[in-house]
Amino acid sequence: MLRKSVVFAVFVPIVLMACTKPAKADASLQKAQSGTEAAVSPELRKLDTVLSVMSERAKEAVTISSKKEFLSDLEAVLTAEKKYRSDDLPLYTLIDKKNPVSADYVPKDLVPLVKNDLFSINRNDLSLRPDAYEALKELSAAALSDGIKILVSSTYRSYKYQENLFNYWVSVDGLEEAERESSRPGTSQHQLGSVIDFGSITDDFAETKMGQWIYANASDYGWSLSFPKGYEDVTGYRWECWHFRFIGKEACAFQKKYFSNIQQFMLEFIDIWKSS
């Protein structure tokens, strides 16, 4: 009986020690995990805050299955923006009816578009900011390899040009309709020098081979449709199947992955993120 008691007395501490080791390991693991969460929590909190102030329709459009992955992709997109002109307005600048640019803003080093073998132009006063021009050449070369020659119909517009254009449409259609079709001066994406109106600048463009090719392939070369069908309440403009803005390949992929491929939602998010 005594020997059994001794064995039991020795066995119990061993069992207790064996039981306490995993507990210590679990505590260490939990401490490490909580430290990691604390390290990333400011970014996560910022993400939640930014999303909370977006419109209800934007919230419905945003699909984020992993916040960690989203933040990693966001960092990559913001880093990509820095490879473009740093002495000009950022490539992702939000410009719309609520966010104008100044009357005297002119993109730096605008590149005139001239007749060439890659794409066609229908006017002699067209120009783009340099990064958009290079992207146009890349897009045009790809289209040409598929037997389609792109027609560029409108590009950079000055504040004054847009003012005259808007006033013209007001005189023709009235203010309410003009607001759907044209931008007030200072609120047009065209003033950024990174926008192209392709083809006929009519709804029929969507049914042409050129229009269908551009719609299917533009994002692979950094071009994004600005005013999609069914989003007039979001963009402020009716569907414009011909109007594409250069935002870079990275932003186009980010827009597709998280923002239901709606440019306005992504640019609004980035604008709020940068200012937060």
C-alpha positions as CSV (number, residue, x, y, z in Angstrom):
1,M,0.0,0.0,0.0
2,L,2.9,2.4,0.8
3,R,4.6,1.7,-2.5
4,K,1.3,2.4,-4.3
5,S,1.1,5.8,-2.5
6,V,4.6,6.7,-3.4
7,V,4.0,5.8,-7.1
8,F,0.8,7.9,-7.0
9,A,2.6,10.8,-5.4
10,V,5.3,10.8,-8.1
11,F,2.8,10.3,-10.9
12,V,0.5,13.2,-10.0
13,P,3.1,16.0,-10.3
14,I,4.2,14.5,-13.6
15,V,0.7,14.5,-14.9
16,L,0.1,18.1,-13.7
17,M,3.4,19.3,-15.4
18,A,2.3,17.6,-18.6
19,C,-1.0,19.4,-18.4
20,T,0.4,22.8,-17.7
21,K,2.9,22.9,-20.6
22,P,0.2,23.1,-23.4
23,A,-1.5,25.8,-21.3
24,K,1.7,27.9,-21.3
25,A,2.1,27.2,-25.0
26,D,-1.5,28.3,-25.7
27,A,-0.9,31.4,-23.6
28,S,2.2,32.3,-25.6
29,L,0.4,31.7,-28.9
30,Q,-2.5,33.8,-27.9
31,K,-0.1,36.6,-26.8
32,A,1.7,36.4,-30.1
33,Q,-1.6,36.5,-32.0
34,S,-2.9,39.4,-30.0
35,G,0.3,41.3,-30.7
36,T,-0.1,40.7,-34.4
37,E,-3.7,41.8,-34.3
38,A,-2.7,44.9,-32.4
39,A,-0.1,45.7,-35.1
40,V,-2.5,45.6,-38.0
41,S,-5.6,46.9,-36.1
42,P,-5.1,50.6,-37.0
43,E,-5.3,49.8,-40.7
44,L,-8.3,47.5,-40.2
45,R,-10.0,50.2,-38.1
46,K,-9.2,52.7,-40.9
47,L,-10.7,50.4,-43.5
48,D,-13.9,50.0,-41.5
49,T,-14.2,53.7,-41.0
50,V,-13.7,54.5,-44.7
51,L,-16.2,51.9,-45.7
52,S,-18.7,53.2,-43.2
53,V,-18.9,56.6,-44.7
54,M,-19.4,55.5,-48.3
55,S,-22.8,55.5,-49.9
56,E,-25.1,52.6,-49.4
57,R,-24.9,51.6,-53.0
58,A,-21.1,51.7,-52.8
59,K,-21.2,49.5,-49.7
60,E,-23.4,47.0,-51.6
61,A,-20.9,46.9,-54.5
62,V,-17.8,46.3,-52.4
63,T,-16.9,42.7,-52.0
64,I,-14.1,42.0,-49.5
65,S,-13.6,38.3,-48.4
66,S,-10.3,39.0,-46.7
67,K,-9.5,42.4,-45.2
68,K,-5.8,41.5,-45.0
69,E,-5.7,40.7,-48.7
70,F,-7.6,43.8,-49.5
71,L,-5.2,46.0,-47.6
72,S,-2.2,44.3,-49.3
73,D,-3.8,44.9,-52.7
74,L,-4.6,48.5,-51.8
75,E,-1.0,49.2,-50.8
76,A,0.2,47.8,-54.1
77,V,-2.3,50.0,-56.0
78,L,-1.2,53.1,-54.1
79,T,2.4,52.2,-54.7
80,A,1.7,51.7,-58.4
81,E,0.3,55.3,-58.6
82,K,3.7,56.7,-57.5
83,K,5.4,55.4,-60.6
84,Y,3.4,57.9,-62.7
85,R,4.0,61.6,-62.8
86,S,4.7,62.9,-59.3
87,D,4.8,66.6,-60.4
88,D,1.2,66.5,-61.6
89,L,-2.2,65.6,-60.2
90,P,-2.2,62.0,-59.0
91,L,-3.4,59.5,-61.5
92,Y,-6.3,58.5,-59.2
93,T,-7.5,62.1,-58.7
94,L,-11.3,62.1,-58.0
95,I,-13.0,64.7,-60.2
96,D,-16.7,64.8,-60.5
97,K,-19.7,67.1,-59.9
98,K,-18.7,67.4,-56.2
99,N,-14.9,67.4,-56.6
100,P,-13.7,70.0,-59.2
101,V,-10.2,71.0,-60.2
102,S,-9.1,74.6,-60.6
103,A,-9.9,76.7,-63.7
104,D,-6.2,77.1,-64.4
105,Y,-5.2,73.4,-64.1
106,V,-3.4,72.1,-67.2
107,P,-1.7,68.7,-67.2
108,K,2.1,68.9,-67.5
109,D,3.8,68.0,-70.8
110,L,0.7,67.2,-72.8
111,V,1.6,65.1,-75.8
112,P,-0.1,66.1,-79.1
113,L,-1.7,63.3,-81.0
114,V,-0.7,63.2,-84.7
115,K,-1.5,60.9,-87.6
116,N,0.3,57.6,-87.2
117,D,0.0,53.9,-88.1
118,L,-1.3,52.7,-84.7
119,F,-4.5,54.7,-84.3
120,S,-6.6,57.2,-86.1
121,I,-7.6,60.7,-85.0
122,N,-10.4,62.9,-86.3
123,R,-9.1,66.2,-85.1
124,N,-5.7,68.0,-85.0
125,D,-6.1,69.5,-81.5
126,L,-6.0,66.2,-79.4
127,S,-3.5,65.6,-76.6
128,L,-2.9,63.4,-73.6
129,R,-0.7,63.4,-70.5
130,P,2.4,61.3,-71.2
131,D,1.5,58.2,-69.3
132,A,-2.0,58.0,-70.9
133,Y,-0.4,58.5,-74.3
134,E,2.0,55.5,-73.8
135,A,-1.0,53.4,-72.7
136,L,-3.0,54.5,-75.8
137,K,-0.1,53.2,-78.0
138,E,-0.1,49.9,-76.1
139,L,-3.9,49.6,-76.4
140,S,-3.8,50.5,-80.1
141,A,-1.1,48.0,-81.0
142,A,-3.1,45.2,-79.3
143,A,-6.2,46.2,-81.2
144,L,-4.4,46.4,-84.5
145,S,-3.0,42.9,-84.0
146,D,-6.7,41.8,-83.8
147,G,-7.5,43.7,-87.0
148,I,-9.0,46.8,-85.4
149,K,-7.7,50.3,-85.8
150,I,-8.8,52.5,-83.0
151,L,-10.3,56.0,-83.6
152,V,-9.6,58.7,-81.0
153,S,-12.2,61.4,-81.1
154,S,-11.7,63.5,-78.0
155,T,-9.0,63.8,-75.3
156,Y,-7.8,66.7,-73.1
157,R,-10.1,69.7,-72.8
158,S,-9.3,72.9,-71.1
159,Y,-11.5,74.6,-68.5
160,K,-12.5,77.2,-71.0
161,Y,-13.2,74.7,-73.7
162,Q,-15.5,72.7,-71.4
163,E,-17.2,75.9,-70.3
164,N,-18.1,76.7,-73.9
165,L,-19.2,73.1,-74.6
166,F,-21.4,72.9,-71.5
167,N,-23.1,76.2,-72.3
168,Y,-23.7,75.0,-75.9
169,W,-25.5,71.9,-74.6
170,V,-27.5,74.0,-72.2
171,S,-28.7,76.2,-75.1
172,V,-29.6,73.1,-77.1
173,D,-31.1,70.8,-74.5
174,G,-31.8,72.9,-71.4
175,L,-29.9,72.7,-68.1
176,E,-31.4,69.5,-66.8
177,E,-30.5,67.4,-69.9
178,A,-27.1,69.1,-70.3
179,E,-26.2,68.0,-66.8
180,R,-26.6,64.4,-67.8
181,E,-24.7,64.7,-71.1
182,S,-21.9,67.2,-70.3
183,S,-19.8,68.4,-67.4
184,R,-19.7,71.8,-65.9
185,P,-16.3,73.4,-66.3
186,G,-13.8,72.1,-63.7
187,T,-15.7,68.9,-63.2
188,S,-14.8,67.1,-66.4
189,Q,-12.4,64.1,-66.4
190,H,-11.2,65.4,-69.8
191,Q,-9.4,68.2,-68.0
192,L,-7.1,65.6,-66.4
193,G,-5.7,64.7,-69.8
194,S,-6.1,61.0,-69.1
195,V,-9.4,60.4,-70.8
196,I,-10.3,59.4,-74.4
197,D,-13.7,59.4,-76.1
198,F,-13.4,56.6,-78.8
199,G,-15.2,56.2,-82.1
200,S,-18.4,57.9,-82.9
201,I,-19.2,59.2,-79.4
202,T,-22.7,57.8,-79.7
203,D,-24.6,54.9,-78.1
204,D,-24.1,52.9,-81.4
205,F,-20.4,52.7,-80.6
206,A,-21.2,49.9,-78.2
207,E,-22.3,47.7,-81.1
208,T,-19.3,48.3,-83.3
209,K,-16.4,45.9,-83.5
210,M,-14.1,48.6,-82.1
211,G,-16.5,49.4,-79.2
212,Q,-16.8,45.7,-78.3
213,W,-13.1,45.1,-78.5
214,I,-12.3,48.1,-76.3
215,Y,-14.9,47.2,-73.8
216,A,-13.5,43.7,-73.5
217,N,-9.8,44.5,-73.5
218,A,-9.3,48.1,-72.3
219,S,-8.7,47.3,-68.7
220,D,-5.8,45.0,-69.6
221,Y,-4.0,48.2,-70.7
222,G,-5.1,50.4,-67.9
223,W,-8.2,52.0,-69.3
224,S,-11.5,52.0,-67.4
225,L,-15.0,52.8,-68.4
226,S,-16.1,55.9,-66.4
227,F,-19.8,56.0,-66.9
228,P,-21.3,52.5,-67.1
229,K,-25.0,51.7,-67.8
230,G,-27.3,51.8,-64.8
231,Y,-25.1,54.0,-62.6
232,E,-26.3,57.5,-63.5
233,D,-27.2,58.1,-59.9
234,V,-23.6,57.2,-58.9
235,T,-21.6,59.0,-61.6
236,G,-24.0,61.8,-62.3
237,Y,-23.9,61.0,-66.1
238,R,-25.8,58.7,-68.3
239,W,-24.1,55.7,-69.9
240,E,-21.2,56.7,-72.1
241,C,-19.8,53.6,-73.8
242,W,-17.1,55.6,-75.5
243,H,-15.6,57.4,-72.5
244,F,-12.5,55.6,-70.9
245,R,-10.1,57.0,-68.3
246,F,-6.5,55.8,-67.9
247,I,-6.0,54.7,-64.3
248,G,-3.3,52.0,-64.9
249,K,-3.5,48.2,-65.0
250,E,-3.2,47.8,-61.2
251,A,-6.1,50.0,-60.5
252,C,-8.2,48.4,-63.1
253,A,-7.6,45.0,-61.6
254,F,-8.3,46.4,-58.1
255,Q,-11.6,47.9,-59.3
256,K,-12.7,44.6,-60.8
257,K,-11.8,42.5,-57.8
258,Y,-13.4,44.6,-55.0
259,F,-15.6,47.4,-56.4
260,S,-17.9,45.5,-58.9
261,N,-15.8,47.1,-61.7
262,I,-17.2,50.5,-61.0
263,Q,-14.6,53.2,-61.3
264,Q,-16.5,55.8,-59.3
265,F,-16.7,53.6,-56.2
266,M,-13.0,52.8,-56.3
267,L,-11.9,56.4,-56.8
268,E,-14.2,57.6,-54.0
269,F,-12.8,55.0,-51.7
270,I,-9.2,55.9,-52.5
271,D,-9.9,59.6,-52.1
272,I,-11.4,59.0,-48.6
273,W,-8.6,56.7,-47.7
274,K,-5.9,59.2,-48.6
275,S,-7.6,62.0,-46.7
276,S,-8.3,59.9,-43.6
